[in-house]
Each structure stands twice: as structure tokens, then as C-alpha cells.
Amino acid sequence: MKIEQISIQGCNEWNEDASVVNDKYRIYGVMDGATSEASRPGVETGGYLASHSVQQYFESLDDETAGLSLRKHAVRANERIRAMMREQGVDVEDKRILWATGLAVVRIGEYQIEYAQTGDCMIVAVYNDGTVRTVTHDQVDHFDEKTRLLWEQCLAEGLTPKQTRERAFQAISQNRLLTNTTGGYGILNGDPMLANYVEHGMLNRIQLRTLYLITDGLFLPRKAGHPSPPMADMVALIEQKGLQGYAEWLVANELDESRQALYTRLKISDDKTAIRIDLD
């Protein structure tokens, strides 16, 4: 088994992504923290603290705890976030300011792959015949598309980029009130209801060649109102350019001002983290 990982900071002050490579227990994962309204310049954001708390949780597993299901581990990592917020005096009842992170994590077994997922961190499987299977569902995209449409509408109305950004982030703040509800999305933010919204399952290893664990900063860009590019397109580019090469290509496109109007972007460049697992 071969493991490759990358993490590239976006345009913000902190890289709110994190990753886990726990070879002892064959557990691998990526996390994507969400900046909270309580963030302050020069101070670690809630998203950074949440994603790195989950990273530390999975890195500190021992023989007594490692055998728990990944769903149970996600719930325990969520409880850890809640305890840390309480220690820091965060109002854990106000969803807008909670430390929050998405998660995609796998455990490699001899015959099966166990997985757990929340938010918009994704797991993609590639088989020996080239078939690309999107294992998980982007739980946040229905909100993200509304925000992209709002962004384009504000620009069309003549709002400045600053005014447009403020309107968009007001909408994002309201979306967070629906985290860990059937109308929202699952995310690790200390809310005990997360236990009901962890996607969890098993894949068998028949003809399975490669697994990708990715944060949304690596998704191919899209324009509001257009369907999201298939994950197979992203995988094809990664296999052509390599994981690092694909990420660098994506960043170059993001920074190319002549291309900015082609896609709807709330920020120039998002954090990008991925783990590629090539199976035996």
C-alpha cells in the first residue's frame, strides 16, 4: 500500500484543513475546518482548531480505543471539540460561532474499507478497470449553490466585491443554524446531534485500486447555475498530472485573473488537502 498526501494553504491567514495518516491502525483522513464568526486576526480560527482537534484525536488512538467504529470515533472527536470550546468559554448553543470541521476518514482492512464522512470532504474510489466511484455525498453543496447564485446576483446588481462578500457570508451564517439537521448538513461542531448525521459504511476491496480523500478546495471550479463537474474529471486530471501537479495547476488557474469571471468563487483560493491511497 502506498500513501501520498498534500496540503496547500489557500488565501486566508490559516490553513483550516488537516489530515491524518495513522499507519499503525491503517486509518487515514482529511478534515476541512469552517471559519466561525468569532474568528479574530492573528488568532487560530474555530475551523483551524476544530480540524486540528480531530487530527489529534485520530493520531492519539491506542490499542484500547482504535477498534471502535469510525462512526463512533467521529462522535468522540465531536465530543472533544465541544469540551475544548467549553474550556475556552465558547457559547456551545450558538451554532454560528461553533468550531466546525468536515471529515472524510477510512480504515483499510484486509477485505473491506470502512469509512465515515461529514460535510463536503469526499471519498472517491477508482477500480482496476478505470471506473470512478464517488463514495460519499457532498452534504453542503445545496447551500453552496444558493450562495454562488446570490454572489452572481449581487454582482449583477452592481454591488461592490466587499458588499457582495458581506451578503454571501450573512447567508453562510444563517446556513450554520441548520447544521446537523435534516434540512442542513452534518458537521463536527460539538453538537450532540452530529451522531445522527455521520455517513458511515463499508466498501469491499474487490478490484479496488485507489482511494482519494479530498477537501473541497480540490474540486474543479464551477459557475453558479451549472452542474458540478464529475469527480471522474478531477481524477483523470490527477492521474495525468499527479496529485501535487494537479493542485498546483488548480492554484495557477485560481490566481490567473483573466479566468476569474469563468467561475463563481467566494475567495481566490481555498485550502487544498488530499490523501491518495494506492492499494496492493
C-alpha positions as CSV (number, residue, x, y, z in Angstrom):
1,M,0.0,0.0,0.0
2,K,1.3,3.4,-1.0
3,I,0.2,6.7,0.7
4,E,0.6,10.2,-0.8
5,Q,-0.6,13.3,0.8
6,I,-0.6,17.1,0.1
7,S,-1.9,20.2,1.9
8,I,-1.7,23.6,0.4
9,Q,-2.9,26.7,2.2
10,G,-5.4,29.0,0.4
11,C,-5.6,32.8,0.5
12,N,-6.7,33.1,4.2
13,E,-4.5,33.6,7.2
14,W,-4.7,29.9,8.5
15,N,-4.8,26.6,6.7
16,E,-8.0,25.2,8.2
17,D,-7.5,21.8,6.6
18,A,-5.8,19.0,8.4
19,S,-5.1,15.3,7.7
20,V,-4.5,12.0,9.5
21,V,-2.0,9.3,8.5
22,N,-2.2,6.7,11.2
23,D,-0.3,3.8,9.7
24,K,-0.4,1.7,12.9
25,Y,-4.2,1.4,12.7
26,R,-4.4,1.9,9.0
27,I,-6.7,5.0,9.5
28,Y,-6.4,7.9,7.1
29,G,-8.5,11.0,6.8
30,V,-8.9,14.7,5.8
31,M,-10.6,17.5,7.6
32,D,-11.8,20.9,6.4
33,G,-12.5,23.4,9.1
34,A,-15.1,26.2,8.7
35,T,-14.2,29.7,9.8
36,S,-16.6,30.8,12.6
37,E,-18.0,34.3,13.2
38,A,-15.9,34.5,16.3
39,S,-12.6,34.5,14.4
40,R,-10.1,37.3,15.0
41,P,-7.0,38.3,13.1
42,G,-3.8,36.6,14.4
43,V,-5.8,34.1,16.4
44,E,-6.4,30.5,15.3
45,T,-9.9,30.3,13.7
46,G,-12.5,27.9,15.0
47,G,-12.2,25.9,11.8
48,Y,-8.4,25.5,12.4
49,L,-9.0,24.5,16.0
50,A,-11.7,22.0,15.1
51,S,-9.9,20.3,12.2
52,H,-6.6,20.0,14.2
53,S,-8.5,18.7,17.2
54,V,-9.9,15.9,15.1
55,Q,-6.4,15.3,13.7
56,Q,-5.0,15.0,17.2
57,Y,-7.8,12.7,18.2
58,F,-7.1,10.2,15.5
59,E,-3.4,10.4,15.9
60,S,-3.7,9.6,19.6
61,L,-5.7,6.3,19.3
62,D,-4.4,3.4,21.3
63,D,-5.0,-0.4,21.3
64,E,-7.9,0.0,23.7
65,T,-9.8,2.6,21.6
66,A,-8.7,2.0,18.0
67,G,-11.1,-0.8,17.3
68,L,-14.2,1.3,17.7
69,S,-16.2,2.0,14.5
70,L,-15.2,5.1,12.6
71,R,-18.7,6.5,13.2
72,K,-18.1,6.2,16.9
73,H,-14.7,7.8,16.5
74,A,-16.3,10.7,14.7
75,V,-18.8,11.1,17.6
76,R,-16.0,11.0,20.1
77,A,-13.9,13.6,18.2
78,N,-17.0,15.8,18.1
79,E,-17.3,15.5,21.9
80,R,-13.7,16.5,22.1
81,I,-14.5,19.7,20.1
82,R,-17.4,20.5,22.4
83,A,-15.2,20.1,25.6
84,M,-12.5,22.3,24.1
85,M,-15.0,25.0,23.3
86,R,-16.4,25.0,26.8
87,E,-12.9,25.3,28.2
88,Q,-12.4,28.4,26.1
89,G,-15.8,29.9,27.1
90,V,-17.5,29.5,23.7
91,D,-21.3,29.5,23.8
92,V,-21.9,26.0,22.6
93,E,-25.6,26.8,21.9
94,D,-24.8,29.4,19.3
95,K,-24.2,27.4,16.0
96,R,-22.9,30.5,14.2
97,I,-19.7,30.6,16.4
98,L,-19.0,26.9,16.9
99,W,-15.7,25.4,15.9
100,A,-16.6,23.2,13.0
101,T,-15.0,20.8,10.5
102,G,-16.0,18.3,7.9
103,L,-14.4,14.9,7.9
104,A,-13.6,12.0,5.5
105,V,-11.9,9.1,7.1
106,V,-11.2,5.5,6.1
107,R,-9.8,2.4,7.8
108,I,-8.1,-0.1,5.4
109,G,-9.0,-3.7,6.2
110,E,-7.8,-6.9,4.6
111,Y,-11.1,-7.4,2.7
112,Q,-13.1,-4.2,3.3
113,I,-12.7,-0.4,3.7
114,E,-14.6,1.2,6.4
115,Y,-15.5,4.9,6.0
116,A,-17.1,7.8,7.8
117,Q,-17.9,11.3,6.4
118,T,-19.5,14.6,7.2
119,G,-19.7,18.0,5.4
120,D,-18.1,18.3,2.0
121,C,-15.0,16.2,2.5
122,M,-15.2,13.5,-0.1
123,I,-14.1,9.9,-0.7
124,V,-13.6,8.7,-4.3
125,A,-12.7,5.1,-5.3
126,V,-11.0,4.0,-8.5
127,Y,-11.2,0.4,-9.7
128,N,-8.8,-1.6,-11.9
129,D,-10.9,-1.1,-15.0
130,G,-10.8,2.7,-14.6
131,T,-14.3,3.0,-13.1
132,V,-14.5,6.1,-10.8
133,R,-17.0,5.8,-7.9
134,T,-18.0,8.7,-5.8
135,V,-18.5,7.0,-2.4
136,T,-19.8,9.9,-0.4
137,H,-22.3,12.8,-0.9
138,D,-21.4,16.5,-0.7
139,Q,-23.8,17.4,2.1
140,V,-23.1,21.1,1.8
141,D,-23.5,21.7,-1.9
142,H,-27.2,22.6,-1.8
143,F,-26.2,25.5,0.4
144,D,-23.1,26.3,-1.6
145,E,-25.1,26.6,-4.8
146,K,-27.5,29.1,-3.3
147,T,-24.5,31.1,-2.1
148,R,-23.0,31.1,-5.6
149,L,-26.2,32.2,-7.1
150,L,-26.5,35.0,-4.5
151,W,-22.9,36.1,-5.3
152,E,-23.7,36.4,-9.0
153,Q,-26.9,38.2,-8.3
154,C,-25.2,40.8,-6.1
155,L,-22.5,41.4,-8.7
156,A,-25.2,41.8,-11.4
157,E,-27.0,44.4,-9.2
158,G,-23.8,46.4,-9.1
159,L,-22.7,45.7,-5.5
160,T,-19.0,46.1,-4.8
161,P,-17.0,42.9,-4.2
162,K,-16.9,43.9,-0.5
163,Q,-20.7,44.3,-0.3
164,T,-21.1,41.0,-2.2
165,R,-18.9,39.2,0.1
166,E,-20.7,40.6,3.2
167,R,-24.1,39.4,1.7
168,A,-22.7,36.0,0.9
169,F,-21.3,35.5,4.4
170,Q,-24.5,36.6,6.0
171,A,-26.2,33.8,4.1
172,I,-23.5,31.3,5.2
173,S,-24.0,32.4,8.8
174,Q,-27.7,31.6,8.5
175,N,-26.9,28.2,6.9
176,R,-24.9,27.2,10.0
177,L,-28.0,27.4,12.1
178,L,-29.2,24.3,10.2
179,T,-26.0,22.2,10.8
180,N,-26.8,18.6,12.0
181,T,-30.5,18.8,11.0
182,T,-32.3,17.1,8.1
183,G,-32.6,20.4,6.3
184,G,-28.9,21.3,6.7
185,Y,-25.7,19.2,6.7
186,G,-23.7,17.0,9.1
187,I,-20.5,18.5,10.5
188,L,-18.4,18.1,13.6
189,N,-19.1,21.2,15.7
190,G,-19.7,19.9,19.2
191,D,-23.4,19.5,18.6
192,P,-24.5,16.1,20.0
193,M,-27.0,15.8,17.1
194,L,-24.0,15.1,14.9
195,A,-24.3,11.4,15.9
196,N,-27.4,11.2,13.7
197,Y,-25.7,12.6,10.6
198,V,-22.4,10.8,10.2
199,E,-22.4,8.9,6.9
200,H,-20.8,5.5,7.6
201,G,-20.3,2.4,5.7
202,M,-18.1,-0.3,4.1
203,L,-16.6,-1.0,0.7
204,N,-15.3,-4.3,-0.3
205,R,-11.8,-4.4,-1.9
206,I,-12.7,-6.4,-5.0
207,Q,-10.8,-4.8,-7.9
208,L,-10.3,-1.6,-5.8
209,R,-7.2,0.2,-7.0
210,T,-7.1,3.6,-5.4
211,L,-8.9,5.8,-2.8
212,Y,-8.8,9.6,-2.8
213,L,-9.8,11.5,0.3
214,I,-10.2,15.2,-0.6
215,T,-11.3,18.6,0.8
216,D,-13.5,20.8,-1.4
217,G,-10.6,23.1,-2.3
218,L,-9.5,20.5,-4.8
219,F,-12.9,20.3,-6.6
220,L,-12.9,21.5,-10.1
221,P,-14.4,25.0,-10.3
222,R,-17.9,25.7,-11.4
223,K,-20.1,28.6,-12.4
224,A,-23.3,29.3,-10.4
225,G,-26.3,27.6,-12.1
226,H,-24.1,24.9,-13.8
227,P,-23.8,21.3,-12.6
228,S,-20.7,20.3,-10.7
229,P,-18.0,18.7,-12.8
230,P,-17.9,14.9,-12.4
231,M,-15.4,13.6,-9.9
232,A,-14.2,11.4,-12.7
233,D,-12.9,14.6,-14.5
234,M,-10.9,15.5,-11.4
235,V,-9.5,12.0,-11.0
236,A,-8.4,12.0,-14.7
237,L,-6.5,15.2,-14.2
238,I,-4.9,13.9,-11.0
239,E,-3.8,10.7,-12.7
240,Q,-2.4,12.8,-15.6
241,K,-0.6,15.5,-13.6
242,G,0.0,13.7,-10.3
243,L,-1.6,14.9,-7.0
244,Q,0.8,17.7,-6.4
245,G,0.8,18.7,-10.1
246,Y,-3.0,18.8,-10.2
247,A,-3.1,21.0,-7.1
248,E,-0.5,23.4,-8.5
249,W,-2.4,23.6,-11.8
250,L,-5.6,24.4,-9.9
251,V,-3.9,27.1,-7.9
252,A,-2.4,28.7,-11.1
253,N,-5.9,28.9,-12.6
254,E,-7.3,30.4,-9.5
255,L,-4.6,33.1,-9.5
256,D,-5.0,33.8,-13.2
257,E,-7.1,37.0,-13.1
258,S,-8.1,36.5,-16.8
259,R,-10.0,33.4,-15.7
260,Q,-11.8,34.8,-12.6
261,A,-15.1,35.5,-14.5
262,L,-15.3,32.0,-15.8
263,Y,-16.3,30.6,-12.4
264,T,-18.1,31.7,-9.2
265,R,-15.5,32.0,-6.4
266,L,-16.2,33.3,-2.9
267,K,-12.4,33.5,-2.4
268,I,-9.5,33.4,-4.8
269,S,-8.1,30.1,-3.4
270,D,-9.3,27.7,-0.8
271,D,-7.2,25.3,1.3
272,K,-6.5,22.1,-0.5
273,T,-5.8,18.8,1.2
274,A,-5.8,15.2,-0.1
275,I,-4.6,11.7,0.6
276,R,-4.2,9.2,-2.2
277,I,-4.1,5.5,-1.1
278,D,-2.9,3.1,-3.8
279,L,-3.9,-0.4,-2.6
280,D,-1.9,-3.6,-3.1
